[in-house]
Amino acid sequence: MKFKGIFEGNNSAYGRLILSGKKDSRGKEKGKPWIKRETPTEQVWIDHIEGKQDNDGKLLPALGIIPINEDNKCKWGCIDVDVYNLDHKKVIDKIKELKFPLITFRSKSGGAHLFLFADKFIPAFLMQDKLRHMAEALGYEGSEVFPKQTELLTERGDVGNFLNLPYHDGTKGLRYALDEDGKALSLESFYSMYDKFVQTEEQIDSIQIKAPPKKKEYFEEGPPCLNRLADEGFGEGARNNGLFNVGVYRKKSNPDNWEDMLVADNLNVMDPPLGNTEVQALIKSLNRKGYDKYRCKDQPICGVCNASKCATKMYGVGYDEEQMPTLASLMKVTSVPPQWFLNVDDKRVELKSKELRDINLFAEAVLDQVSIVIPEVTAKNWRQLYLKNLVEGVDEIEPLKSLDPKYFIVNLLKDFTVNRPQAKKKEDILRKMAWTDEDNFCYFRMDDFYAWAKRNNWELDRTKTAGLIKDLKVFEKEVRMTLKGQTPHLIKIKSLKEKTDEKPEITQEPFEESPF
């Protein structure tokens, strides 16, 4: 399949965006990204193009492919221009003017995906670097660029972030390539354009990109988000919060006449402007004590945030303070406990939940792994300004079996009940041993097993450990047994003595906490 050959990426996993039916303040439908740790079969590719439906006649989600492979190389990259009501012809003309070998696609939300294609897999860092400079030259600095990673922690189960591919349901969908006039191309016509635009590694490396001339900012030395929105539009559903942030800027930059300037800003950058009653209500709010901080976590600001650049602006967030490195592309591995991966200034970091939650532990983990210093941040600001936004956009992926505690527990049970000295009589259970009866059932105290597991680098707490044992098919029940006048609670499982080369099956039921 030519389509598969063009958009080939990471062969170990693929993604889906499961739509929620809810929309954000800009009207974009929200969804939950999910990554399946499987090779996308040929049928999966065909279903994407043909627009396969489920049993209820609903279109299945688009196929998401991760561009970076396990060798940290890719065959394509993309600039995600997340702008509503985008003039695609204007973008295409600008690309042509700069002589960039990019093909413009309409995104589902009405923005643009600007693709750069290579004829063979090339280093991901080269693809990412060229696309970021192209984005800046085109006036879309800060836009998301795929691949989001240049190196993956593959041995730890990391796979990277996916992008939904075009031509979902063929040309019936909303994602398709555009010709030089901004008109939709058929799949076959796109193939012809691809053949003209595809580049060798040497050609990509030699692309000349001039830095764009410095553009006069409407909000001089203000947050880049406000200047970008002033150019692109704040969006009718986000004007109130947008103008509030403009008001914060005016209070900082023009404290003597900020109110008059805010009234003028409303007329100049809001389309349509807010009514005078709404503007005066905003001014009243901004005059209250403590109402002098940007609302970075709310739309439309959070959707176009460029935190690292903002910190360099006189009236930006964090100016004259230590700058937080760029934090992006959080991924959650749904193991027990969860495993997390995060981009920190484009370097990949593996984290535990407690390291992600606690700013001090986070700073220590980042310093240990990638030698980047995290500035001092209060626990409250860490949660509200950083962590909340990261978690809202998290991609989820199922764990590698080899790293999943559900499978570690099997080996631990075998070691505890089979490979170490076993009880010769049931009373030996009180000596912290496992005993197997004549019916081939094994008994042991949970506390004994858990203490032994902890000494063997087991990290889960006692309740979750018991829950994992309960989910094994070899688990029978909790029993009481009289031993030397005592009646301890015991775990009863099917003996593993005859199954040393076979892992007990794990049920697929949702995790439930055990009563043990």
ABEGO torsion letter per residue (X at the ends): XAAAAAABBBAABBBBBBBAGBBBAAGBBBBBBBBBBBBBBAAAAAAAAAGBBBAAGBBBBBBBBBABBAAGBBABBBBBBBBBGBBAAAAAAAAAAAGBBBBBBBBAAGBBBBBBBBABBBBAAAAAAAAAAAAAAAGABGBBBOBABABBBAAAGBAEBBBBBBGBGEAABABBBBBAAGBBBBAAAAAAAAAAABBBAAAAAABBBBBBBBBBBABBGBBAAAAAAAAAEAEAAAAAAAAAAAAAAAAAABAAAAAAAAAAAAAAABOBBBBAAAAAAAAAAAABBGBABBBAABOAAAAABBAAAAAABAABBGBGBBBBBBBBGBBBBBBOBBBBBBBBGGBBBBBBAAAAABAAAAAAAAAAAAGBBBBBBBAAAAAAAAAAAAAAABBBBBBBAAABAAAAAAAAAAAAAAABBBBABAAAAAAGBBBBBAAGBBBBBAAAAAAAAAAAGBABBAAAAAAAAAABAABABBBBBBBGGBBBBBBBBBBAAAAAABBBBBBABBBBBBAX
